[in-house]
Amino acid sequence: MRGSATDSTSAPGHRQLRRAAGPLASAALLVPLLGAAPAQSATDSSADRLQHAFANAAAEYHVPQSVLLAVSYLQSRWDWHAGAPSVSGGYGPMHLTDARTAIATTEHNAEGSEDARGDGERAAVHPAVKVPAESALPARLKTLPKAAQLTGLTAEELRSDPAANVAGGAALLAAAQKELGEPLSADPAEWYGAVARFSGADDGATAATYADDVYDVLRTGEERTTDDGQLVALAAQPRLTADTAQLRRAGLGTLPTDGVECPSSVSCEAVWAPYAQFGNDDYGNHDLGDRPVSQSIKYIVIHDTEGAWDGVLNLIQDPTYVSWNYTVRSTDGLIAQHVKAKDVAWHAGNWDVNARSVGIEHEGFLANPDAWYTEAMYRSSARLVKYLARKYDIPLDRQHILGHDNVPGPTTSTIPGMHTDPGPYWDWRHYFQLLGHPFRRTAGKQGGLVTILPDYAENQPVYTGCTTSGEACTAHGSSEVRLYSDHDVNAPLVKDIGLKKDPTEDVNDLSSRVSTGQQYAVADHWGDWTAIWYLGQKAWFQNPRTAPAAVPAKGLVITPKDGLASVPVYGRAYPEKEAYPAGVPAQSVVPLPYTIPAGQTYVVGDEVPGEYYYSVTFTTDSHRVVMGKDLYYEIQYGHRVAFVRAADVTLEGSAG
């Protein structure tokens, strides 16, 4: 949900760096100690050693190799992550968890940071966060110690050696099968209960959803090259039917699901955010509404939590805190709903976007490339987004499925403090594949637009700012492509005047970056370089034919109307002054410090009516939805989206 700056104390509204915990930092949650494991041992440099490790472990512990492979795919997509743990303390291809290596770090929403509500009429409350009492770690966060007991391998070996890690996972599966009284069968269909147990879920619904995902992988098969160059394959078994009756013998509990708005294909619990008043008509932590009857829901905003599951769920239940609609857990993809879709959560830092959106948090850390998101998390999140998109008629594209880092500052003064999550390490390409809307080429070579589409694993720009040491972040796949002021890597980076500072390679500096799936109008070409219109200027990125960073696209664009030297750009689409009824203060329609000069074109995401939801009191009798006559176009302006008045621009179709 938050972004970070190199000096978090001097730049409120950004993610904290990993440093000694202060009063607020100690309020956080337990997260894995990054760097606790050494680099992977290199006893075998062949590209199929991991496949052999799965075969050997399956044979030793009498687990079907296909089951072992499918479980690992759902945990990590077989990636190694250079031995670094995930946000929930999971190591290696089997995501064996060892949260005893955890430390207290940044809390979810630092005091003085971005106003998550984003309405000048009433700011959100940002209390000092109370330090939660440490409690016993749940079993799902300590599977690595159990694997050490079962295998006789040391915890260090399970963290640092992929083959040992796979063996630990096989031992856990075999132990779960025995605990259920099931035979160590060679038939994958007879391992459903053990797979459900392996998830670490406390309830039957989450365990079943996890196991169903594993068996989906078994039926479809998978093949990919991992992050350390290993080619791993799992043959499809399309007719495989699992013995789901085994789950009834697992003795798992049930979830509180009263009134949750989730698809049946995910496990979803109700952890409701409170709506409470606390003196002088002050209240929190969201606003009551009547969406989509009174207002359309046009956006889904993707966040990361910057904290671990249990602590984040404690925070959402504090009425003096901020809010969001859903949280997705890393280990097994469990979803908790906090705010009904009809109500307005305080999550995006822009009231106009909040009033038209649903916010989804994901257990993770922006500035930590190897505090990775699991496949279980990606899949659950994608199913939730597909469900919401169908229910509220939200297009599945990057101008409606936004990152928090794509939400514009509502006013000039807010721009530097806007948050930057989920950041460059969120895999948008894979996510949209799971959404069933993969990004692809949609125009010929002369298409007037491009869709940003680098190869995630191969695209590894240098970032700084992940630690306080000033060193470069760990090399890692990225969804984002860097922009230069000329067709030369030695040219200055593109500058964002709204940030009021020179551009850098900091992981939170969005001034000169475009992200996978975003679309821009082509401004020029030079050899292996492509220029796009970006923040009112020409911005260049490397786009060689042999390793393209973007593909041709077509769509709608806007350009200033004839005779206008430039047109203003806005951070919110508010109605004209005349639209406000008595008793509702008219909101200023003041442009951001950006313009679109004549001759430039920008991709259109949607036509947006001027709209303002007046909601500044605990009781709802004074709440109003103000609708104006002015129309706006939502455009992809820089890294973030923005708005232009329809009256100022001409709408055109790009060449295909």
C-alpha positions as CSV (number, residue, x, y, z in Angstrom):
1,M,0.0,0.0,0.0
2,R,2.9,2.3,0.5
3,G,6.0,3.4,-1.4
4,S,9.5,4.2,0.1
5,A,12.1,6.9,-0.4
6,T,15.8,6.8,0.2
7,D,15.3,8.8,3.4
8,S,11.9,7.7,4.7
9,T,12.0,10.3,7.5
10,S,12.2,13.2,5.2
11,A,9.9,12.0,2.5
12,P,6.5,11.1,4.1
13,G,4.2,9.0,2.1
14,H,6.7,6.4,1.0
15,R,7.7,3.0,2.1
16,Q,10.2,2.6,4.9
17,L,13.6,1.1,4.3
18,R,15.0,-1.8,6.3
19,R,16.6,-0.2,9.3
20,A,16.6,-0.5,13.1
21,A,13.0,-0.4,14.2
22,G,11.8,2.9,15.7
23,P,8.6,3.5,17.6
24,L,6.5,3.1,14.5
25,A,8.6,0.5,12.8
26,S,8.3,-1.8,15.8
27,A,4.6,-1.7,15.4
28,A,4.9,-3.8,12.4
29,L,4.6,-7.2,11.8
30,L,6.9,-10.2,11.7
31,V,8.6,-10.6,8.4
32,P,11.4,-12.8,7.2
33,L,15.0,-11.6,7.7
34,L,16.2,-11.1,4.2
35,G,19.6,-12.3,3.3
36,A,19.5,-14.9,6.0
37,A,20.4,-17.7,3.6
38,P,23.6,-17.9,1.6
39,A,23.7,-18.2,-2.2
40,Q,22.7,-21.4,-3.8
41,S,25.4,-24.2,-3.9
42,A,26.6,-25.0,-7.3
43,T,27.4,-28.7,-7.2
44,D,25.8,-29.2,-10.6
45,S,25.6,-26.6,-13.3
46,S,23.4,-28.5,-15.7
47,A,20.0,-27.0,-16.7
48,D,18.0,-30.0,-15.5
49,R,19.4,-30.6,-12.0
50,L,16.2,-29.4,-10.4
51,Q,14.1,-31.8,-12.4
52,H,16.4,-34.6,-11.2
53,A,16.0,-33.3,-7.6
54,F,12.2,-33.7,-7.9
55,A,12.7,-37.2,-9.3
56,N,15.1,-38.2,-6.5
57,A,13.0,-36.8,-3.7
58,A,9.8,-38.4,-5.1
59,A,11.5,-41.8,-5.1
60,E,13.0,-41.4,-1.6
61,Y,9.8,-40.4,0.1
62,H,7.4,-42.3,-2.1
63,V,5.5,-39.3,-3.3
64,P,4.3,-39.1,-6.9
65,Q,6.8,-36.9,-8.8
66,S,3.9,-35.1,-10.5
67,V,2.3,-34.2,-7.2
68,L,5.6,-32.8,-5.9
69,L,6.1,-30.8,-9.0
70,A,2.6,-29.4,-9.0
71,V,2.8,-28.4,-5.3
72,S,6.1,-26.6,-5.9
73,Y,4.7,-24.8,-9.0
74,L,1.9,-23.4,-6.9
75,Q,4.4,-22.3,-4.2
76,S,7.1,-20.8,-6.3
77,R,6.7,-21.6,-10.0
78,W,9.8,-23.7,-9.3
79,D,11.9,-20.5,-8.8
80,W,14.8,-20.4,-6.4
81,H,14.9,-16.6,-5.7
82,A,18.6,-16.9,-4.9
83,G,17.8,-18.5,-1.6
84,A,16.0,-15.4,-0.3
85,P,12.7,-15.9,1.6
86,S,9.3,-14.7,0.7
87,V,7.3,-12.2,2.8
88,S,6.0,-15.1,4.8
89,G,9.4,-16.6,5.4
90,G,9.2,-19.2,2.7
91,Y,12.4,-20.6,1.1
92,G,13.2,-22.3,-2.1
93,P,11.1,-24.1,-4.7
94,M,8.9,-25.7,-2.0
95,H,8.4,-22.4,-0.1
96,L,9.4,-24.0,3.2
97,T,8.6,-21.4,5.9
98,D,10.9,-20.4,8.7
99,A,9.5,-17.3,10.2
100,R,11.7,-17.7,13.3
101,T,14.2,-15.8,11.2
102,A,11.8,-12.8,11.3
103,I,12.4,-9.3,12.6
104,A,10.1,-6.3,13.2
105,T,10.1,-3.9,10.3
106,T,8.0,-1.1,8.9
107,E,4.4,-0.9,9.8
108,H,1.7,-0.8,7.2
109,N,1.0,2.9,7.0
110,A,3.5,5.4,8.5
111,E,2.3,8.5,10.3
112,G,2.5,11.5,8.1
113,S,2.4,9.5,4.9
114,E,0.0,9.9,1.9
115,D,-3.5,10.7,2.9
116,A,-5.2,7.4,1.9
117,R,-8.6,9.1,1.8
118,G,-7.4,11.8,-0.5
119,D,-10.3,14.3,0.0
120,G,-9.4,17.9,1.0
121,E,-12.8,18.2,2.7
122,R,-11.8,15.6,5.2
123,A,-8.5,13.8,5.7
124,A,-8.1,10.2,6.9
125,V,-6.9,9.6,10.5
126,H,-3.3,8.5,10.9
127,P,-2.9,7.4,14.6
128,A,0.2,6.1,16.2
129,V,0.0,2.4,15.7
130,K,0.0,0.3,18.8
131,V,2.6,-2.5,19.0
132,P,0.8,-5.8,18.7
133,A,1.7,-8.5,21.1
134,E,3.8,-11.3,19.7
135,S,2.0,-14.6,19.6
136,A,2.9,-18.1,18.7
137,L,3.6,-18.5,15.0
138,P,1.0,-20.5,13.2
139,A,2.0,-23.9,11.7
140,R,2.0,-22.5,8.1
141,L,4.9,-20.2,9.0
142,K,7.2,-22.9,10.4
143,T,7.2,-25.8,7.9
144,L,11.0,-25.7,7.4
145,P,11.8,-26.7,11.0
146,K,9.4,-29.6,10.6
147,A,11.0,-30.6,7.3
148,A,14.4,-30.6,9.1
149,Q,13.1,-33.0,11.7
150,L,11.6,-35.3,9.1
151,T,14.7,-35.4,6.8
152,G,17.6,-35.0,9.2
153,L,18.8,-32.1,7.1
154,T,19.8,-28.9,8.7
155,A,17.7,-25.8,8.4
156,E,20.6,-24.2,6.7
157,E,20.7,-26.9,4.0
158,L,16.9,-26.6,3.5
159,R,17.3,-22.8,3.0
160,S,20.4,-22.9,0.8
161,D,20.3,-26.0,-1.3
162,P,17.4,-26.4,-3.8
163,A,17.7,-30.2,-3.9
164,A,17.5,-30.4,-0.1
165,N,14.5,-28.0,-0.2
166,V,12.7,-30.2,-2.6
167,A,13.4,-33.3,-0.4
168,G,12.0,-31.3,2.6
169,G,8.8,-30.7,0.7
170,A,8.5,-34.3,-0.2
171,A,9.0,-35.4,3.4
172,L,6.2,-33.0,4.5
173,L,3.8,-34.4,1.9
174,A,4.6,-38.0,2.9
175,A,4.1,-37.2,6.6
176,A,0.7,-35.5,5.9
177,Q,-0.4,-38.6,3.9
178,K,0.5,-40.9,6.8
179,E,-1.2,-38.6,9.3
180,L,-4.4,-38.9,7.3
181,G,-4.1,-42.7,7.3
182,E,-3.6,-42.9,3.6
183,P,-1.1,-45.1,1.8
184,L,2.0,-43.8,0.0
185,S,0.3,-44.4,-3.3
186,A,1.8,-44.0,-6.7
187,D,-1.6,-42.6,-7.9
188,P,-1.6,-38.8,-7.8
189,A,-5.4,-38.9,-7.3
190,E,-5.0,-40.3,-3.8
191,W,-2.9,-37.3,-2.5
192,Y,-5.6,-34.6,-2.3
193,G,-5.8,-34.6,1.5
194,A,-2.0,-34.4,1.9
195,V,-1.8,-31.6,-0.6
196,A,-4.6,-29.7,1.3
197,R,-2.6,-30.2,4.6
198,F,0.6,-29.0,2.9
199,S,-1.1,-25.6,2.4
200,G,-0.8,-24.9,6.1
201,A,-4.4,-23.5,6.0
202,D,-6.3,-23.7,9.3
203,D,-9.7,-24.1,7.6
204,G,-11.1,-26.6,5.1
205,A,-12.2,-24.0,2.5
206,T,-8.7,-22.5,2.1
207,A,-7.1,-26.0,2.1
208,A,-9.5,-27.2,-0.5
209,T,-9.0,-24.2,-2.8
210,Y,-5.2,-24.7,-2.6
211,A,-5.5,-28.4,-3.3
212,D,-7.9,-27.7,-6.3
213,D,-5.3,-25.3,-7.7
214,V,-2.6,-28.0,-7.4
215,Y,-4.8,-30.5,-9.2
216,D,-5.5,-27.9,-11.9
217,V,-1.8,-27.7,-12.5
218,L,-1.6,-31.5,-12.6
219,R,-4.3,-31.6,-15.2
220,T,-3.0,-28.8,-17.5
221,G,0.7,-29.5,-17.0
222,E,3.4,-26.8,-17.0
223,E,6.9,-26.1,-18.4
224,R,9.2,-23.2,-17.8
225,T,12.7,-22.1,-17.3
226,T,13.2,-20.9,-13.7
227,D,15.0,-17.8,-12.5
228,D,18.3,-19.7,-12.2
229,G,18.1,-21.2,-15.7
230,Q,16.5,-24.6,-14.8
231,L,14.2,-26.2,-17.3
232,V,11.4,-28.0,-15.4
233,A,8.5,-29.8,-17.0
234,L,5.3,-31.4,-15.7
235,A,3.3,-33.5,-18.2
236,A,-0.4,-32.8,-18.3
237,Q,-2.9,-35.4,-16.9
238,P,-6.2,-33.9,-18.2
239,R,-8.4,-36.8,-17.0
240,L,-7.0,-36.8,-13.4
241,T,-9.8,-36.8,-10.8
242,A,-8.8,-36.2,-7.2
243,D,-10.2,-38.1,-4.2
244,T,-11.6,-35.0,-2.5
245,A,-13.3,-37.0,0.2
246,Q,-10.0,-37.2,1.9
247,L,-10.3,-33.6,3.0
248,R,-13.2,-34.5,5.4
249,R,-10.7,-36.5,7.4
250,A,-8.3,-33.6,7.7
251,G,-10.1,-32.1,10.7
252,L,-9.8,-28.5,9.6
253,G,-12.0,-25.6,10.8
254,T,-14.4,-23.3,9.0
255,L,-14.1,-19.6,8.0
256,P,-16.3,-16.7,9.0
257,T,-17.9,-15.9,5.6
258,D,-21.0,-14.0,6.4
259,G,-21.7,-11.6,3.5
260,V,-18.4,-11.9,1.7
261,E,-18.3,-10.8,-2.0
262,C,-16.0,-13.3,-3.5
263,P,-16.1,-15.9,-6.3
264,S,-16.7,-19.5,-5.4
265,S,-13.3,-20.4,-6.8
266,V,-11.4,-18.8,-4.0
267,S,-11.3,-19.2,-0.2
268,C,-12.6,-16.0,1.3
269,E,-13.2,-14.9,4.9
270,A,-14.9,-11.9,6.5
271,V,-12.7,-9.6,8.6
272,W,-14.8,-6.5,8.5
273,A,-13.3,-3.0,8.9
274,P,-15.3,-1.1,11.6
275,Y,-17.4,1.9,10.8
276,A,-17.2,3.9,14.1
277,Q,-17.6,7.4,15.4
278,F,-15.1,8.8,17.9
279,G,-16.1,12.4,18.9
280,N,-16.9,15.6,17.1
281,D,-18.3,13.7,14.1
282,D,-14.9,12.2,13.5
283,Y,-15.1,8.7,12.2
284,G,-13.4,5.9,10.4
285,N,-12.2,3.8,8.7
286,H,-14.2,4.1,5.5
287,D,-17.3,5.8,4.1
288,L,-20.8,4.3,3.7
289,G,-22.0,4.5,0.1
290,D,-24.5,2.9,-2.4
291,R,-22.2,1.7,-5.2
292,P,-22.8,0.9,-8.0
293,V,-26.3,2.4,-7.8
294,S,-25.1,5.9,-7.0
295,Q,-21.7,5.7,-8.6
296,S,-20.0,3.3,-11.1
297,I,-17.0,1.2,-10.0
298,K,-14.5,1.8,-12.7
299,Y,-11.2,0.7,-11.2
300,I,-9.5,-2.0,-9.2
301,V,-6.3,-0.9,-7.5
302,I,-3.5,-3.4,-6.7
303,H,-1.5,-2.7,-3.5
304,D,1.1,-4.5,-1.4
305,T,0.8,-4.6,2.4
306,E,4.4,-3.8,3.5
307,G,3.6,-6.0,6.4
308,A,2.7,-9.6,7.3
309,W,-0.8,-11.0,7.3
310,D,-1.7,-11.2,11.0
311,G,-0.5,-7.6,11.8
312,V,-2.2,-6.1,8.7
313,L,-5.5,-7.8,9.7
314,N,-5.2,-6.3,13.2
315,L,-4.7,-2.8,11.6
316,I,-7.8,-3.0,9.3
317,Q,-9.9,-3.6,12.4
318,D,-8.9,-0.3,14.0
319,P,-11.5,2.3,13.3
320,T,-9.0,5.1,13.6
321,Y,-6.9,3.6,10.8
322,V,-7.4,3.5,7.0
323,S,-9.0,0.8,5.0
324,W,-9.1,-1.3,1.8
325,N,-11.5,-3.8,0.4
326,Y,-9.5,-7.1,0.4
327,T,-6.2,-8.6,1.5
328,V,-4.6,-11.7,-0.2
329,R,-2.3,-14.0,1.9
330,S,1.0,-15.2,0.5
331,T,1.2,-18.7,1.7
332,D,-2.1,-20.1,0.4
333,G,-4.0,-17.3,-1.4
334,L,-6.6,-16.9,1.3
335,I,-8.6,-13.7,0.8
336,A,-10.1,-11.6,3.6
337,Q,-12.8,-9.0,2.7
338,H,-12.9,-5.9,4.9
339,V,-15.1,-3.3,3.1
340,K,-18.3,-4.0,1.1
341,A,-18.1,-3.0,-2.6
342,K,-21.1,-0.6,-2.0
343,D,-18.9,1.4,0.5
344,V,-15.8,3.5,-0.2
345,A,-12.5,2.4,1.3
346,W,-9.6,4.7,2.1
347,H,-6.7,3.2,0.2
348,A,-5.6,5.0,-3.0
349,G,-4.7,8.6,-1.8
350,N,-7.1,10.1,-4.3
351,W,-10.7,10.5,-3.3
352,D,-12.0,10.5,-6.9
353,V,-10.3,7.2,-7.5
354,N,-11.4,5.8,-4.1
355,A,-15.0,6.7,-4.9
356,R,-14.8,4.8,-8.1
357,S,-12.6,1.8,-7.1
358,V,-12.0,-1.4,-5.1
359,G,-8.6,-1.8,-3.4
360,I,-6.8,-5.1,-3.0
361,E,-3.8,-5.5,-0.8
362,H,-1.3,-8.3,-1.3
363,E,1.1,-9.6,1.4
364,G,4.5,-8.3,0.2
365,F,7.2,-5.7,0.1
366,L,7.9,-3.3,-2.8
367,A,11.6,-2.6,-2.2
368,N,12.5,-6.2,-1.7
369,P,12.7,-8.1,-5.0
370,D,13.0,-11.4,-3.3
371,A,10.2,-11.0,-0.8
372,W,8.3,-12.7,-3.6
373,Y,4.7,-13.1,-4.3
374,T,3.6,-16.8,-4.5
375,E,1.7,-18.4,-7.4
376,A,-1.1,-19.2,-4.9
377,M,-1.4,-15.4,-4.2
378,Y,-1.3,-14.4,-7.9
379,R,-4.0,-17.0,-8.8
380,S,-6.4,-16.1,-5.9
381,S,-6.0,-12.4,-6.7
382,A,-6.6,-12.9,-10.4
383,R,-9.8,-14.9,-9.7
384,L,-11.0,-12.1,-7.4
385,V,-10.3,-9.5,-10.0
386,K,-12.0,-11.4,-12.8
387,Y,-15.1,-11.8,-10.5
388,L,-15.2,-8.1,-9.7
389,A,-14.6,-7.1,-13.3
390,R,-17.5,-9.2,-14.5
391,K,-19.8,-8.0,-11.7
392,Y,-19.1,-4.3,-12.2
393,D,-18.3,-4.3,-15.9
394,I,-14.6,-3.2,-15.4
395,P,-12.4,-3.7,-18.5
396,L,-9.4,-5.9,-17.9
397,D,-6.7,-3.5,-19.0
398,R,-4.0,-1.4,-17.4
399,Q,-6.1,1.8,-17.3
400,H,-8.7,0.1,-15.2
401,I,-6.6,-2.5,-13.3
402,L,-4.3,0.0,-11.7
403,G,-1.3,-0.4,-9.4
404,H,-1.3,2.1,-6.5
405,D,1.7,3.5,-8.3
406,N,-0.6,4.4,-11.3
407,V,-3.0,6.5,-9.2
408,P,-2.5,10.2,-9.8
409,G,-1.9,12.8,-7.2
410,P,-5.2,14.7,-6.9
411,T,-3.5,18.1,-6.5
412,T,0.0,19.4,-7.3
413,S,1.0,19.4,-3.6
414,T,0.2,15.7,-3.2
415,I,2.2,14.4,-6.2
416,P,5.6,13.9,-4.4
417,G,3.9,11.9,-1.6
418,M,1.9,9.5,-3.7
419,H,2.7,5.8,-3.2
420,T,4.6,3.6,-5.5
421,D,3.4,0.0,-4.8
422,P,3.2,-2.7,-5.9
423,G,6.4,-1.6,-7.7
424,P,8.6,-2.9,-10.4
425,Y,8.8,-6.5,-9.2
426,W,5.0,-7.2,-9.5
427,D,4.7,-9.5,-12.5
428,W,2.0,-7.7,-14.5
429,R,2.6,-9.9,-17.6
430,H,1.9,-13.2,-15.7
431,Y,-1.0,-11.6,-13.8
432,F,-2.8,-10.7,-16.9
433,Q,-2.2,-14.1,-18.3
434,L,-4.0,-15.5,-15.2
435,L,-6.8,-12.9,-15.8
436,G,-7.3,-14.4,-19.2
437,H,-6.3,-11.2,-21.0
438,P,-2.7,-11.6,-21.9
439,F,-0.9,-8.6,-23.5
440,R,-0.1,-9.1,-27.1
441,R,0.6,-7.3,-30.3
442,T,-2.5,-5.7,-31.8
443,A,-1.2,-3.7,-34.8
444,G,1.3,-3.9,-37.6
445,K,4.8,-2.5,-37.7
446,Q,3.5,1.0,-38.3
447,G,1.0,1.0,-35.4
448,G,0.8,4.4,-33.8
449,L,0.8,3.0,-30.2
450,V,2.9,0.5,-28.2
451,T,2.0,-1.8,-25.4
452,I,5.0,-2.1,-22.9
453,L,5.8,-5.8,-22.8
454,P,9.3,-6.8,-21.8
455,D,10.3,-10.3,-20.9
456,Y,9.9,-10.2,-17.1
457,A,12.7,-12.6,-16.3
458,E,15.2,-11.1,-18.7
459,N,14.3,-7.5,-18.1
460,Q,16.5,-6.5,-15.1
461,P,17.0,-2.7,-14.8
462,V,19.3,-1.5,-12.1
463,Y,17.5,-0.1,-9.1
464,T,18.8,1.4,-5.9
465,G,17.1,2.2,-2.6
466,C,16.1,-1.3,-1.4
467,T,18.4,-1.0,1.6
468,T,19.9,1.9,3.6
469,S,23.4,0.9,2.4
470,G,23.0,2.7,-0.9
471,E,24.0,-0.5,-2.9
472,A,22.1,-1.6,-6.0
473,C,19.1,-3.8,-5.4
474,T,19.5,-7.5,-6.0
475,A,19.3,-8.2,-9.7
476,H,15.8,-9.4,-10.5
477,G,13.2,-9.6,-13.2
478,S,11.1,-6.5,-13.5
479,S,7.9,-5.3,-15.2
480,E,9.2,-1.9,-15.9
481,V,11.3,-0.2,-18.6
482,R,13.5,2.9,-18.1
483,L,13.1,6.1,-20.1
484,Y,15.7,8.5,-21.3
485,S,15.6,12.0,-22.7
486,D,17.5,10.8,-25.9
487,H,18.2,7.5,-27.7
488,D,21.3,6.9,-25.6
489,V,21.7,5.1,-22.2
490,N,24.1,7.8,-21.2
491,A,21.5,10.5,-21.7
492,P,19.7,12.0,-18.7
493,L,16.6,10.2,-17.4
494,V,13.2,11.7,-18.2
495,K,12.2,14.2,-15.5
496,D,8.8,14.4,-13.8
497,I,8.4,18.1,-12.9
498,G,5.7,17.2,-10.4
499,L,8.1,15.4,-8.2
500,K,10.3,18.5,-7.8
501,K,13.6,16.6,-7.9
502,D,16.0,15.1,-10.4
503,P,15.2,11.6,-11.6
504,T,17.1,8.7,-10.1
505,E,17.3,4.9,-10.4
506,D,15.7,4.5,-6.9
507,V,13.2,1.7,-6.8
508,N,10.5,4.2,-5.7
509,D,11.2,6.9,-8.3
510,L,8.5,6.6,-11.0
511,S,9.7,9.7,-13.0
512,S,11.3,7.7,-15.8
513,R,9.6,4.3,-15.9
514,V,6.9,2.6,-17.9
515,S,5.2,-0.6,-16.8
516,T,4.1,-3.8,-18.6
517,G,0.7,-3.4,-20.2
518,Q,0.7,0.3,-20.2
519,Q,0.1,1.9,-23.7
520,Y,1.6,5.1,-25.2
521,A,1.6,6.9,-28.5
522,V,4.7,6.6,-30.5
523,A,6.6,9.8,-31.0
524,D,9.7,8.7,-32.9
525,H,12.1,5.9,-33.8
526,W,15.9,5.7,-33.9
527,G,17.5,2.3,-34.7
528,D,16.7,0.0,-31.7
529,W,15.1,2.9,-29.8
530,T,11.5,4.0,-29.6
531,A,10.2,7.3,-28.3
532,I,6.8,7.8,-26.8
533,W,4.8,10.9,-25.6
534,Y,5.2,10.9,-21.8
535,L,4.6,13.7,-19.3
536,G,4.4,16.3,-22.0
537,Q,7.8,15.3,-23.6
538,K,9.5,12.8,-25.8
539,A,10.8,9.8,-23.8
540,W,13.1,7.1,-25.3
541,F,13.5,3.5,-24.4
542,Q,15.5,0.6,-25.9
543,N,13.3,-1.6,-28.0
544,P,15.5,-3.9,-30.1
545,R,13.8,-6.3,-32.5
546,T,15.7,-9.3,-30.9
547,A,14.5,-8.5,-27.4
548,P,11.6,-6.1,-27.7
549,A,10.4,-4.1,-24.7
550,A,7.1,-3.2,-26.4
551,V,4.8,-4.4,-29.2
552,P,2.7,-2.4,-31.7
553,A,-0.8,-1.6,-30.6
554,K,-3.8,0.3,-31.7
555,G,-6.5,2.2,-29.9
556,L,-8.0,5.6,-29.1
557,V,-5.9,8.7,-28.4
558,I,-6.5,12.3,-27.6
559,T,-4.7,15.4,-28.9
560,P,-5.3,19.1,-28.1
561,K,-8.0,20.7,-30.2
562,D,-6.9,22.7,-33.2
563,G,-5.8,26.2,-32.2
564,L,-4.8,25.3,-28.7
565,A,-1.1,25.5,-27.8
566,S,-1.5,23.1,-24.9
567,V,-4.2,21.7,-22.6
568,P,-4.2,21.2,-18.9
569,V,-4.0,17.8,-17.1
570,Y,-5.9,16.9,-14.0
571,G,-5.5,14.5,-11.1
572,R,-9.2,14.0,-10.6
573,A,-12.4,14.3,-12.7
574,Y,-14.6,16.7,-10.6
575,P,-17.8,18.4,-11.8
576,E,-18.0,22.1,-12.8
577,K,-18.9,24.6,-10.0
578,E,-22.5,25.0,-11.2
579,A,-23.2,21.3,-10.6
580,Y,-23.0,21.5,-6.7
581,P,-26.3,21.8,-4.8
582,A,-26.7,24.0,-1.8
583,G,-25.0,22.6,1.3
584,V,-22.2,20.8,-0.7
585,P,-19.0,22.9,-1.1
586,A,-17.9,23.2,-4.7
587,Q,-14.6,21.4,-5.2
588,S,-11.9,23.3,-7.1
589,V,-11.0,22.0,-10.5
590,V,-7.3,22.9,-10.6
591,P,-4.9,21.3,-13.1
592,L,-1.7,19.6,-12.1
593,P,1.6,21.2,-13.2
594,Y,1.5,19.2,-16.4
595,T,0.2,20.0,-19.9
596,I,-0.2,18.3,-23.3
597,P,1.4,20.5,-26.0
598,A,-0.1,20.7,-29.4
599,G,1.0,17.8,-31.6
600,Q,1.3,15.3,-28.8
601,T,-1.1,12.3,-28.4
602,Y,-2.0,10.1,-25.4
603,V,-3.8,6.8,-25.1
604,V,-7.4,7.0,-23.8
605,G,-8.6,4.5,-21.2
606,D,-12.1,5.6,-20.7
607,E,-14.6,8.5,-20.8
608,V,-15.3,9.6,-17.3
609,P,-18.2,11.9,-16.1
610,G,-17.4,14.7,-13.7
611,E,-18.4,13.3,-10.3
612,Y,-17.8,14.0,-6.6
613,Y,-19.0,12.0,-3.6
614,Y,-19.6,14.4,-0.7
615,S,-19.2,12.3,2.4
616,V,-17.6,14.0,5.4
617,T,-20.0,13.1,8.2
618,F,-20.6,9.9,10.2
619,T,-24.3,10.0,9.5
620,T,-25.3,9.5,5.9
621,D,-28.1,12.0,5.6
622,S,-25.8,14.7,4.2
623,H,-24.0,12.5,1.8
624,R,-24.4,13.4,-1.9
625,V,-23.2,12.3,-5.3
626,V,-22.7,15.4,-7.4
627,M,-22.8,14.7,-11.2
628,G,-21.7,17.4,-13.6
629,K,-22.1,18.0,-17.3
630,D,-18.3,18.2,-17.9
631,L,-16.8,15.0,-19.3
632,Y,-13.2,13.9,-19.0
633,Y,-11.0,11.3,-20.7
634,E,-8.8,9.1,-18.5
635,I,-5.4,8.9,-20.2
636,Q,-2.0,7.2,-19.7
637,Y,0.0,10.3,-19.2
638,G,3.2,9.3,-17.4
639,H,3.7,6.3,-15.2
640,R,0.4,7.3,-13.6
641,V,-2.9,7.9,-15.3
642,A,-4.5,11.4,-15.5
643,F,-7.5,13.2,-16.8
644,V,-8.2,15.8,-19.5
645,R,-11.4,17.6,-20.2
646,A,-13.2,16.3,-23.2
647,A,-13.9,19.9,-24.3
648,D,-10.2,20.6,-24.6
649,V,-9.2,17.7,-26.8
650,T,-10.0,15.8,-30.0
651,L,-10.6,12.0,-29.8
652,E,-8.9,10.0,-32.6
653,G,-8.2,6.4,-33.5
654,S,-4.6,5.4,-33.9
655,A,-3.2,3.9,-37.1
656,G,-3.2,0.1,-36.9
